[in-house]
Amino acid sequence: MHMRRHLPQFDPELEGYIQQEEKRQREGLLMIASENLASPAVLEAAGTVLTNKYAEGYPGKRYYTGSAYIDKIEQLAIDRAKQLFGAEHANVQPHAGSQANLACYFALLEPGDTIMAMNLAHGGHLTHGHPVSLSGKLFKFVHYGVEKDTEVLDMDKVEKLAMETKPKLILSGFTAYPRAVPFSRFAAIAKKVGAYAMADMSHIAGLVVGGVHESPVPTHDVVMTTTTKTLRGPRSAIILSKAEHAAKIDKAVFPGMQGGPLEHIIAAKAVCFKEAMTDEYKEYQKQIAKNAKTLAETLMAEGLRLVSGGTNTHLMIIDCTSLGISGKQGADALAECGIYTNFNMIPFDTRKPADPSGIRLGTPALTARGMKEPEMKTIGKLIADLLKNPTEEQKEKNRIAIKELLS
Ligand SMILES: *Cc1c(COP(=O)(O)O)cnc(C)c1O
């Protein structure tokens, strides 16, 4: 927990809410697949006077004076990102994943060009061409999706669609896909049709560092990732690319998309990358995947159906259809006893996005708390018990069990 000296005195109302949120995070089971627990060192870097500095431009090429130390800090983040992922170029300035994705599109394409990406109802992100997103307004999207019987991608069909539609960029990497992304196959298809290969590894960047998931970096023109999620850094993003695209990427981020970079958050990213170079961190990533496997097996043994029949990443999606509840009802019931997940579309969902059939959940934050397979079995049972029987009585039983588990 952060010890604050000035905020409690100046703004007790706000301090009170922060403390309540700290308590919620401490006393609940954080199972939203995109959330994690940044380390105290990451939080400290994010809370520094670096927030005071305006530093438009890049290290050595700033539009403001007084940037000597800022340059050192940003260069450290760049060098560590390159080393960590084996990338030729890194831009650490994108404020968040959505900005990073748009910057990649603008770096490589002209408005109106065609991008091929995952169907949003099958695990694609809003910035992968949703009509309400700037991505969908400015570029033409062709979407591939999973198969109805297996709920995984059939890469021969993806290749056929690419041959037919001739996109200028092929994007892979997803927000709600429980299976490994076949990155090298995506890159090969892009090469075959003369498209740029881009990967959005936001959800799985940590797993990539841990060697649990194939890296897209060697085979792709451009790779972006959020620095939160499995990577366990601050709420932000980076772009990695081949050297030949470096100048275009940098120009698209600044001045194309953004003004001054958030140097305090860039410092926090540098801390995250240093943490990610340790053996302990790689063990942590391996444990995330082991925990997800155990949790999925427990849920299925309890009779729940998981999209694609399980997981080999950090996340899974429960199909609530046979339980007679919607995903929202299920996620709300779980939240009432301190198990935080999110409702999610399942492939070929017959329900609406605001009240879909699925619940998405993952293991990064629980694993960050040191939990292992035995806890996953206990938690899987608690989740199944409640979804099968979402009564006040069962909620109370779960609350007691969770308190015990966390004590
Ligand atoms: C989270 C995520 C993003 C966007 O990240 P924000 O930081 O929320 O803008 C983009 N793509 C994928 C696949 C994601 O999971």
Boltz pocket constraint, residues with backbone or C-beta under 6 A from the ligand:
constraints:
  - pocket:
      binder: B
      contacts: [[A, 34], [A, 95], [A, 96], [A, 97], [A, 98], [A, 99], [A, 101], [A, 123], [A, 124], [A, 125], [A, 127], [A, 173], [A, 174], [A, 175], [A, 200], [A, 202], [A, 203], [A, 226], [A, 236], [A, 237]]
      max_distance: 6.0
